[in-house]
């Protein structure tokens, strides 16, 4: 059955808007080429979208720059303003953008654990209002929030959790009260990070992958056949509760201590680095990002040195599992071949004249990869995603040095081919994902066909 004239117009309008969003400003002639529509049909849709306040002439193209065919049309970026929030246990980051996703202002504030719920909520809301003002926006059309914890798939609300600050849930309600005209939605932070990696990050070429979030805590997000999977209760990817070997106890329904969290969360990784003698970055307090970044940096430095002409086989030597010394070849680094994490060995059996800290740094990354592989292998065995992204601040700090080690272990633990990649967005993926979802929601509403009142948000 052929579409009605109104339906056909709606489809054409949306097609043109999507092209302008993806390609940027275009002439009517270029829209005709990309859509395959006739010239009169394109002229009609341009007139409709201009009258609706969704597109406007933003310049001219061509050498002579004269006549209607030279006009370049673009989406009216200030038609609506959006806000994205990344809500963490220790603070909040906020970004405000226009309808095409261009960030206009961005800021973050720490929120200490000793701050009461009321003051914490007020400080976060005040930050949003301040960033909105700095962006020059009168009001917000849509607000996207990324937060740790479970999101109820039926109500879309952040579920109560004894492991998270109360101000998280109160913040969502406070924003809805203070911004009554805005559409406020909340999503699990790891899910948003996965959407950002899929759209703008390292997973752009993957329809199926798993993001392993490594930061203050641990989490995972599952994208199958291009769609984010949340599960019946919104808990898909709660990998911190995964029972794993090497912990003192089993996790409970209210506490992930004893699960994968006990091996890969920030405190556990900092303790592991201390056991292997990996220092924090100079002048910094030990932090999970600092120790992982320092270890990866030392290993990279050692590899560069052995690649330099004249470095010789003796430039970097390490002790393997059998106790014998071996030379590091080009592109190689000291790497544990054990399938389990071992206690640190005395440093007396190794020498690394060109980079004294590289041997313990490599062994620390080996031990960390051993731990991560336990969780990753479980996910691979069930989902067979073909690709796992090490995300979050820790995933980015470990870089290719950590990802290669995890991939090496997974290849020995499962017959399912799995590529392990390093995030390109790091901790900023949550804010980026919140902004993308806010933009999509705003555009879905504003680009919906029908009577569109010209109103600025």
N, C-alpha and C positions, 0 to 999 in steps of 0.2 A: 504494500500500500504506500503510495507516494506521500511524502511529508507535506503538511499544510504549508501555505505561504508563510505564516507566522513562525512555524517551527523551522522552516528553512532559513528564514532571516536570523533566528536565534543561533542556529548552528554556524552560519556564516560569520556573525558578529563575534562569537566566541573563538572561532578559528583565527580571525584577524587579530583579536586581542592577544591570544596565545603567541602568535607569531611576533607581534610587537614586543611582548615580554621577553621572548627568547632571543630575537634577532636585534632588538633595538629599533630606533626610528626608521621608517621605511616610506618610500613614495607610493602613491596609488598604483603606479605601474609595477613596482616591485611586489606589492601585495597581490596584484593580478597574477604575476608569474608564480608566486609561491602557493597561492590558493587554487589556481586553475579556474577561477571564476571569471565571468565575463566583465568587460569594462563597466557597463551600466550597473551590474550587481555590486561591484567594488565601490563605485561612486555612491550608490545608495547607502551601503554600510558605513562608509566614511562619514556621510552626512548624519546618519543616525547616531554614531558613536561620538561625533563632535557635539551634536545637540545635547547628548546625555552628559557631557562634561567628562567623558572618559579619555578622549584623545584630543590633541590640539596640534596645530602647525608649530613645529619646533625649529624649522630652518628650510633651506632650499638646496636642491642638488642640481648638478649639471653645470656646464661651462657658462651658459648664458644666464642661468638662475632666474628665468622668467617664465610666467605662465603657470596654469594649474598643475601641469604634469611635473613641475619642479618642486612642488611643495612636499616637505618631509613631515610625516605625522608620527607622533610618539604618544605613549600613555602619559596622562597628566599625573605626574609623580606625587604632587601634594594633594591629590584628590582624597587621600586618606593617610593617616600616620599609624604606625604599628610600634608595639613595644615587645621586647623579649627579655625574659628574666632567667638567669641561671642561679637557682637557689641551692646553696651548699650548707653543710652542717656549720661551717665556720664563716659564712658570709653570703653576699648577694652581688651579682653583676647584672647590669641593665644596659640595653641598647635600644635606641629609638631610630626607626627607619621610615622612609617614605614607601609609597605603594609599589615601587619597582624594586624595593629591597636595599636601596642605598642607605647605609648607616649615617645618621646625622649627628649623633652624640652617643657617648658610651662612658660608663663609670662603674666602679665597684666599691663596696665598703665591707670591712670585716665586721662580724658580729660574734662577740665572745660567748663562750658557753656559760659564763656567769651572768650574762645579761638576762633580765626577766623577759617573759613572753611579751608583755605589753610594750616595753621599750624597744624590743627587737623588731616587732611588727611596725611600730611607728618609724623607726630608723629606715627600714626597708621601703615603706611607702613614701617617706620623704625623699628617698633616693630616686624613686620612679618619677615623682613630681619634679624634682630638680633636673633630671635628664630630659624630661619632656620640655621643660622651659628652655634648656640649652639648645635643644633641637629646633626651637622656634615653632613648635606645634601647639595649636590651640586646644586640641583634644585628641584622644586616641580612639581609633576604630576597633582595633583588635589587640589583645595582649596574649602572648604565648608564654607559658611558664614551664620550665624544666626543673624537676625536683626529685630527690631520691625517694624510694618507697614505692608502694603499689598504688596504681590508679584503678579505681573501680570501673570495669568496662561498661557497666550499665549506666551509672550516674556520671562518670567522668570526674569524680571527686578523688582527692588524695585520701587514702585510707589511713586511719589511725595506726600508729606504730610506736611501740614502746622504745624502739631504738633510735627514734628521730626526735628532734626538738618540737615542742608543741607549737612554736611560732610558725613553723612551715604551714600547717593547716590553717592557722589563724590568718596568715598573710593572704592566702587565696581569697578568703571571705572578706578581708579588709579591702582588697583591691576591687572586688566586685561592688562593695558599698561606696568607695571613694570615686570609682569610675563607672557610674551607673549606665552611661551610654556605650561603654566598651564591651566587646565580647571577650570574656576572659576564659581561657582554657588551660588545663594543666596536663602534662605528660611526664612519664618517667624519664629521667635525665639520660639514661643509657639508650633508650629508644630514640630520643631526639638526636643523640650523637651518631647513631647508626644512620638515621635519615640524612644527616649532614654529610657523612662519609659517602653515602650512596649518590647524593646529588652533586656535591662539590669536592669530595675528598678522594681517598685512595680506592674506593669501591665503585667508582663510576661505571666500570665495565662489568660489574657483577650483578646479576639478578638474585643470586642466592649467596649469602655469606653470614657469618656471625661476628659481631663486635664484642671483644672481651675488654671491658672497661677496667683500667688499673689506675687507681688513685687513692684517695683516703680509704675507700672500701673497694669492693669488687662487684661487678655486675656483668651481664651479657645481654645483647639484643640479637634477635633472630629475624633475618629477612629471607623469606622463601618465595621464589618466583616473583620477585619484585615487590612483595607486600610485607609489611611489618607484622609479625605475629605476636599477639599479646597474651593469649591463653584464656582459659575460662574465667579465671579470677584476676587477670592482669599481671600474673606473676611469671610469665615466660622469661627466662634469663636470670632468675634469682640464684645465680651460681654460688653465691657466698654460702648458701645452706647445703651445698653439695657435700655429702659425706665422702671423705677422702682418706687414704692412708697417711700416716705421719703426724696425726694430731692426737692430743691427749684424751679427747672425748668426742662424742657425737654432738652435732648441733641439735637445738631444740626448736619448737615452733615459734619461740619468741627471741631466740638468741642464735646467731650464726657462728659464734665461737665454737670451734671444734669442726667446722666445715671448711670449705676451700678458703673462706675468709681468713682463717687462722694461718694459712700459708702465704697468701698473696696480698693481704691488706697492708697499708702503709707501715704500721708499727712492726709487723712481722718482717717486712723487707728491710727496714732500718736495722733491726736486730741481726738479721742474716748478714748484712754488710759489715756490721761490727765484728761478727765472729770471723769473717774472712779478712779483717784488717783493712777494709776499704774506707778511707776517710771521706768526710764531707768536702764540698768545694771550699777552697781557701777563704777564710773569713766568715764562713756560714755555719749556722747550727745544723747538726745532722737532720736531714729531711729525706723523705723517700725519693723525691725528685732529684735532690742534690747528690745523694750517694749513687743512684743509678746513672745519672748523667756523668758523674765523675768517673765511674767505672768504665762506661762506654767510651768516654773520651780518652782514657789511658790506653784502652785496647786499640782504638783507632790510631793513636799516636804511635804505638809500637808497630802496627802494621805498616804505617807510612815509612817508618825508619828502616824496616827490613827490606822495603821496596827500593830504597835509595841505592844508587850505584855505589859499590864498594862497601856496603854494610857488612857483607860476609855472613857465613853461616853461624858465626859465634855471636852475632849481634843480639840474638834473643834465643834463649834456650829454656826449656821447662822440663819438669819431671812428669812422665806419664803414669798410668795406673800401675804399671809393673815396676816403677822406681827407676827406670833408665832415662837418661837425658836424651832429648832429641832436639834437632834444629827446627825452627819455625820456617816453613817454606813461604814463598810469595803468596800473599792473600790469606795465609793461615794464621790462627791465633791459638794459644794454649786452650784446649777444650777438654773437659772431662768426658770420658766415654762411658761413665757409669750411668745406669738407668735409675739410680737412686741418689739422693743427696747424702754426701759424706761429711764427717766432721773435718774441720780444717786440719791440714797437715803442717808440720813445721816447715818454715820457709828455708831452712838450711840446704835443702836438696835442689834448689833451683837458682839460676842466675839470669839476670836480665840487665846487662850492663847499660843498655841504651835507655831503658824505661823501667826503673826499679819497681814501680807499683803495678805494672801491667799483669804480672802473674797472679797476685791475689785478686786483682780486678777481674781477670778472665775467669778465675775459679768462682768468684762470686756470681758472675753472670751465668756460669754453668749451673750453679746450685739454684739460682732463681729460675732458670729455664726448666730445670728438673721439676720444680714445684708447679710452674705454670702448665707444663705439659700434662700433668695429672688431670687438671680441669679441662684443658683443651681436648685431650684424647677422649674424655667422656662425652663431650659435646659432639665431636666428630663421629663417634661410634653410633650415636642416636640419629643425628641429623644429616651427616654426610654433606656439609655445606660447600666443600671444595675450597673455601677461602675463610681464613680467620684473620681479623684485623686486631692488632694490639693497640687499643685506644687509651684515651685519657692522658694525663700528664706523664705518668710513668711509662706508658707505651711509647710516647714520643721521646722521652729521655733515653730509653734503652736503644732506640733506633734500630738500624739493620743488624747491629751486633747482637741484640737480644732476640730479634725476630728470627734470624738465621739459626740460632741455637734451638729455639722452640720448634722450628720446622724440622730440624735435624732429628730431634727426639720423636716428634709425631710420625715421621717417616719410618722410624724403627718400632713404633708401638701399634700402628694400624696399617692395614693394606689399602685404605682409602686415601687416594692422593689429595693432599691438602696443602695449599699455599698459605704461608703466614706472612702478612704484610704489616708495615708500620704506619700508624696514623699520620696523615699530613696536617690534621687540624688540631690534634692534642686536646687539651682541656677546653679550648674554645669551641669545640664541636657542639657542646650542649647549647650555648648561646646561639650559635649559627642555626642549629636545628629548630630551636624555638622561634627564631625569626622567620625561617622558611615556612613553618607551619602557620604562623600568624599571617604571613603574606598570602599563602594559599587560601586560607579561610576568608580573608578580606576580599581577595579577587573572586572567589567563588560567589560571594554575595553581591559584590559590586558589578561583576561581569554577567550576572544573571539577566537574561532578556526580560523585556517587559517595560513598564513605565519606570524610568529611573529619574527621580528628582535630582536636580543639580544641587548637591549639598556637600559642603566641605566638612571633613572630619578631622 
